[in-house]
């Protein structure tokens, strides 16, 4: 039996807690940054705001205080939005201690620094004189389906194979299967950049351009993701796996993707404020990741035409139609 | 101006003819094996059976006689079902002559021989003392969308770069873009095997397993396709491109795919006869390709677990649910 703390009660954090509880054998703490969300979850045994319709099993305890959630945990899964990972770990650090094992389930790249989430976590903890092993959980997984127990396969990445194997063993269940991978860079970048491509795929759908165009765009997206990840030290095979192409396909074609939904709205000509309001508090990581990825690409001398067009749409108000036209008409005589 | 003969009047052949006519500058012959289909097309200027709703432009002439269609053609695009490619080229051969350029747009592998379509064509022509260059047209392209002029990107593959460049130049239009590739093996195998994976993706959908499962299955499908193509001499990058992953994504997620439709029916427990009747005369190439691909895999010592389960379903009446469960529970600790 392990004591597992899930830090962050968005849709994905809540789904992970439910999945771990269903698997059995663990004591689970689910921490919410928002006191009222925690209170409602404790009372109703449901995360009505972020993952409605799923009961929180009894083995899930709700906390709004990080100290209580973290103090006795063996494994800590963090699932906060990428922009809050740095401040969250600064808050968590005083309650962490050697022997604990971290798992980052946040997808994104820090904007100014270009750091991956495990790099941010490591940096924050080192400043506090702490050094804890940190794996990455990523892959094609809509939270609702994981909560419902639909068959799902994801990746647990760590350079430390013992860590990866332990998380694999303790998280895997009849419906959720974890595959180990030692390529942390590839897994983190794949999971992050796919959100940028998903916005573009949403735009193609919103413009009504059809399946052929979407497939062409995703194919280019795979090339673009892979180029950056390999330049940063990731492996090509990782990008061709669950946490790369697999997650990209899910996000670009499934109707449950928030990043794709943002793109759809842009393609249909909706104003950004209206689109974001429609997400009901959920975060679309791809918006922030777009400029962060371009920063990384610039440092590594990598071309990312799709991300560039997305930035032009998101930051400069470029017309989505013109951006997609330019992508499609981009010279490229051979593959 | 070129004279282009499109041999085969299924949905894809008809869409190619319409796309070439829309591009302009060519004289197009569309040949139908079935005399009544040709007669109706000539009369109504529409292929009501295979691609309803699209008018055949004036520059498209309809033929039911291969001699007239082929005699004066500069470029010949063949789009017959894979099982008829051998007999069709035996019929075409007497009317072909040096200087003509062939393009195969049929996706599939010959069952007993394991030959790719360009190999079958070459073998048939050599027996008649003919040797004509033959390229391959493949990639993510639902016929309806190409006919409608939706932006589409596909591959023209040939070891002969002059051939590929000429077809690229003469077929590309504002909405249809061709990319050249010299990896004929990779392009032909990618385009064929994706139909097998599409049946499996359809089954996952038919069983109601959700997006996460579909993404996991497609990811495995990419690995399986790539393994076989590389063992046969294709390039990994080709399988990661338009005619590999791109076409796979289209076929596995788009609702217009016949192979996916067959899988959906199987997943829903429909009998095969009913499913095939529902295709209304259209061919689902993946059914035949399944055993052909396994034959090739056996010869090259490659594992194809998805294709094996599809064969068990199609040939041995194995329960689709059990087949998918076995695929999902297949041991595979790391990616």
Interface residues (C-beta under 8 A of the other chain):
Chain A: X140 X141 X142 X145 X146 X148 X150 X151 X152 X153 X155 X165 X168 X177 X179 X180 X181 X209 X210 X211 X212 X213 X214 X215 X216 X218 X219 X222 X223 X226 X237 X238 X240 X241 X242 X245 X246 X247 X249 X250 X252 X253 X254 X256 X328 X332 X333 X334 X335
Chain B: X140 X141 X142 X145 X146 X148 X150 X151 X152 X153 X155 X165 X168 X177 X179 X180 X181 X209 X210 X211 X212 X213 X214 X215 X216 X218 X219 X222 X223 X226 X237 X238 X240 X241 X242 X245 X246 X247 X249 X250 X253 X254 X256 X328 X332 X333 X334 X335
